[in-house]
Amino acid sequence: MEAVGAFVLCWVINCAWMPLCSGSRMKSPALPIQSEREPVPSKGLAGCSFGGRFYSLEDTWHPDLGEPFGIMHCVKCNCEPQRSKRKVFGKVSCRNIKQDCPEAKCAEPVLQPGHCCKTCPDGDSSRQPLESLFDGYEYFQEKDGDLHKSYNDRSYLSAEASNPTDTRTDFVALLTGVSDSWLPSSSGVGRARLTLTRTGLAFSITYNSFARPSRIVFLDSDGNTAFEFSVPKADTDMICGVWKNLPKSHLRQLQAEQLRVSMVASNGRREEIKGQVIKHRALFAETFSAILTSEVEHSGIGGMAMLTLSDSENNLHFILMLQGLTTHSHTGGLVPIRLQLQYRQHTLREIRANISAQDADFAEVLTDLNVRELFWLSRGQLQITVETEGNDPRVISGFITGRKSCDILQSVMAGSEALTPAKTGAVGSAIFFLHDNGTLDYQVQVVGVATNVIGVTLELKPRRRSKRSVLYQLSEGWGAESGKGRGSVGRLEARHIHMLLQNELFINVATETHTDGELRGQVVSLPYSGLEALTQELPVPLAGQLVTPPVASSVGGHAWVALDERCHLHYEIIVSGLSRSDDLTVNAHLHGLAEIGEMDESSPSQRRLLTGFYGSQAQGVLRDLSVDLLRHLDQGTAYIQVSTKLNPRGEIRGQVHVPNSCEFGSRGAVVEEAEFDELVFVRDPEELRKDPLTCFFEGEHHTHGSHWTPQYNACFNCSCQKRTVICDPVICPVLSCPHTRQPEDKCCPVCDERKDLKDTRASVKAEEHPEGCYFEGDQKMHAPGTSWHPFVPPFGYIKCAVCTCKGATGEVQCEKVTCPALTCSRPIRRSPTDCCKECPAEDPPQEQEGEELMQGDGPRSCKFGRSFHQHSERWHPRVPLVGEVKCITCWCDHGVTKCQRKQCPVLSCSNVVHLNGKCCPECEDSLSKEDEEALAKIPDNKKKHWTH
């Protein structure tokens, strides 16, 4: 439902009463919404419209909620650039930055006007605001000044490999023997590549001269264990894992390069290697790598090389990270080294240089590699040797191979990507694995083509549409009946390895009716997510031809699905061809049908919404699967269907078969689903209490992003937003039926259809076969045909929108409320939570006011929250969990609630104090006797906390 969320946020501006103070709090009724006047964006410019103003791409601002609340300095909005095939547009995203305030270093910080965070009175201009450095996963971007300067910034990288919305951030760590540990120093060397994505911190670790470790430990800045990963037993030197519950404090340390990684061997010697996690610009361009080790036992030295080829010339750029080569005798001076490029102990190239004892990194370029050197490079037969010169030489060396990673090379082939776009409803899917010797294994499958496949090829991007650049044939072992092929390319050139790992190669499927290609897809590296099925088997193909009835779509996709030991379903879906503006509303469902041949909407089915798409991907976990749906997965009578705005009954579909023995349904505690943008993956209650983002409310801990109904009132909906509890009263939509009734277990009235026996039976039948729509905002199922106001955290219920569940299709359609045209000159809003204004009734003559009050149809009362107030009554609004807000006064004016913040006078005295419970500061000399007594009770070391 990402598209719906973005749709609502574009015009939600002045509708939310944001939190008035930190800690647990509850939101009050919404402020007036100016929905009848849509902001007009600047013509011809890409950007965002927000609150009647236009903002350019990447602009940031604090939203202005209007009087009496003013600018919300603790809420930060930005205009995120979004890119489609045809244009660039903006998307508004807002978040609360109160929890990100840095701790002030002084004992008496003060809150300056127009600021969110307290600062020291004398200021500290050298300290960069935290919100500009760290703004959550989706805003975690590399800053040029924060990175190690590199030999090669890859500014010439092709546009296909550069995604402006890519939120990945890569880190690296060189692991060598630890000399200050109680364990013996090791000659082993490891290299950890870490990728920060929306779902956590994925890591790929390779090592040499080291036994298979038993665990991976991440250490914080104080040396304490932040995360521990148990390494499974395997006959490989690759370790793959994901740190899924990454607290913001550790993310901050990751950004500041304060985390370390440690590996402890499982053999009897208990060796340990450790290294610091850092950013490095070379990771962006790296396509070849090497781990450098020493032949001396317990040496504690090592290094690694990150290498890449120039795009136009056969130049090999590289950078070395070295550890332990310099000794204490080299302190403060330069260390001469000799670097050699060797093939079978024969030196091909040699470079002499000096490295610093404080910074042992070294960068250079080997120019004009010849044909033999390039061939040996592709076969993993070139060796780098680094040796210090002098009386006590130290030597480390290692072989160069293609970059190693747990990421999977995969491709979705769709008709929309063909050189001549085709709408046939077919799809192709491929996965690849690159060996150290340059051999490329592949598996390919094609579904839905009407004629025979005549060619499957690996190609370059064509310089002209009519001229393909074929590199390799992938038709080995192709089965015409199965539509699958498996084989290897044994002579991949070094240049093509480089392009493969830079996402610059394409796979093309030609058929008898489309000789130049019916399907085509880019080979892209998919970040490791912890789903082992990605590396072990072909994904489930998703094609329009598998929909009932078939859809001649140009869209294609594939999905990996697996059940864990708790019978929780993990899935990852990739689609191609859905970036057009008319396909922005995308939903994916998991279905289970009684018969595989009855894939139609009328058959009884089990159905679960998976998640909304972020770009071309969807990922998540289902933890509360029914026994029936698990049985369908086991029998192969389940399928995944992706629906779009153009095809709400299914754009593409694929049959899913996951053998299992989950007879009693999903096991284990049901926890919050791990969404793609906000990961909360806490299983143990003890871990839940330790999570700094959780909220404590009514005696229970709640994860960040979770929603629940509070015990004190079932007609409220509460959510946890980074340690802050926000509760909103349920807002009921206006019903158009003539008769309504109020169910005892519901907050809102419903249409009364009990007199119609037929409708009653239909309602019972619907309960026997529950269907409906799952809405991400309130995380609830809604019955077919029902309407509701969308709930959008942290803004709450949006009365300027109405969402409707479109029956058995499961599609949620949200529309903006259209306000009627008004003829009066001064329209009013009857209630602060109303969306549309109305023309007021004619004011009664002043002399008849007393007479009017005697009549039954006198001035209207006002409803504020759950209370009613008479005309001209004044009160201070009460916010649950906060209490009475005395600084704001509200009054009822002919049925219209109006609120105003108290205006504080300008003080001319020098000794100004601000007492607790007071709205305005006062002069200490003019305090009342009670205030003087209250001030006297405050300790001297805290009195300045009350001073402005």
Summary of the structure (lengths in Angstrom):
residues: 948
radius of gyration: 32.1
end to end distance: 45.3
largest distance: 110.8
contacts: 2922
relative contact order: 0.09
helix: 13%
strand: 36%
